[in-house]
Amino acid sequence: MKNKTSLLFLIGALFALIVGVLFGLLASLQYIIPEFLKEYIPFNKMRPFHVTTVVSWIILCATGSIYFFITRIEGLKLFSAKLAKFHFIIFLLTGLGIYISFLTGKMEGREYLAYSPILTIPILIGWIFFGVNYFKTIAKNVSNWPVYYWMWGTGIVFMIYHLCEAHLWVFPYFKDYVVRDISVQWKSYGSFVGSWNMLVYGIAIYLMSKIKSDNSLARGKTVFFFYFLGLTNLMFGWAHHTYLIPMQPWIRYVAYGISMTEWVVLIHIIYCWKKSLSNEEKQSYCMAYKFLITADFWIFLNLILALLFSIPAINFFTHGTHITVAHSMGTTIGINATILLASVFFIVSKIDPKFNINQFLIKKGYFLFKGSLLFFWCSLLIAGIKKSYWMYFSENILFSEMQDSLYFVYIAIFIFGFGLVIAIISLATVLLKPLLKTLNT
Ligand code: HEM
């Protein structure tokens, strides 16, 4: 294999996944024992360590998969292999910079981008390199683009735009006006997630069309309708992030309708694809198929949760509780990470078709992943419901008493989280082996 940059991204992604879930496990232990590691990495640092590392897994894996698909499967010659290498090196060094920024307490960034804002500059340069390489490679060689090329291109462009937007708060024009500041900040986060969803959902459609060996699947009316819904959602679907801010109610209703419809259409696409597959096709990429079906189930579960808590009257009670965490982890693990694991299984079966090593670990890991994720998610919901009840319906109960009453729920979060970590590490190590082997040959 000549150009191995895609492998570097995928290997980096799997390492980030392993490290990221370990940070998550330590954070969940701090729910039970608040003093645990407090001197070295308190919860307010452990959380950004966890969130930034798992978000890096999503970004690196999506990027590595796209580089791999266009060069190795579509056989296109990359506009510049050097640019791709620089892209990887920049992301790697910035990742180290972010860890140093957390360790030294330079966390003047906001929410999900808590690191020192100056580090956004190299991240932006990396995305621009990716964009130039992607468009120069595809535009020259492909006509009549299937939907996934549109989705990936759109994801890259909007990612650059929204990363800039998420940092507008550094200017006094935004920073000095609370409503303007919060509106732009939360709008940008919603759209930022919408941009990586474009990359990940594009990968899901790519995988479906390759497993079915049917390119027409990525050119039909339904998938383009889905693309335009996703694009509208990316641009306007952030309203549910800004319930606190005064705005016209119709904006929320439209945003809400679009984001829910997007998921309904994706469930429909995966369901129809599943029904159309022969047993042989299912078997040929067995694990990629299974993970895509699992993602479909999680889209359905998250749709129900989101339908409920996006209703303003209910959102009032869920805001600031673990119900929101269940939503973000339910979507990033159940949908994003699951589709990306399908992608890495697909890639590994392409580079090493005799990939039958450790089927035992894969099967057990897969079942543990599905089972523990479901119970982990339910435990987060229970924690959220209990806290919401305390906030709005109970009287004369101290915060510390409420925390004590959550003790067993926190234990459940830790135990199921531990199961999830074991499952993810088993799957990631099995996948790392053939990737590292190919990198070294
Ligand atoms: C691929 C795996 C994972 C992904 C993508 C992921 C993603 C996330 C995200 C996006 C958040 C921010 C939530 C929010 O602000 O609403 C979060 C928070 C958190 N995650 Fe995870 N997570 C993963 C695995 C885990 C695991 C395995 C555990 C525990 C064993 C865990 C424990 C936590 C904790 C304790 C928080 C902090 C919640 C709070 O603010 O109270 N995560 N995770």
Boltz pocket constraint, residues with backbone or C-beta under 6 A from the ligand:
constraints:
  - pocket:
      binder: B
      contacts: [[A, 17], [A, 20], [A, 21], [A, 24], [A, 25], [A, 26], [A, 27], [A, 28], [A, 47], [A, 50], [A, 51], [A, 54], [A, 55], [A, 324], [A, 325], [A, 326], [A, 328], [A, 329], [A, 332], [A, 333], [A, 337], [A, 413], [A, 414], [A, 416], [A, 417], [A, 418], [A, 420], [A, 421]]
      max_distance: 6.0
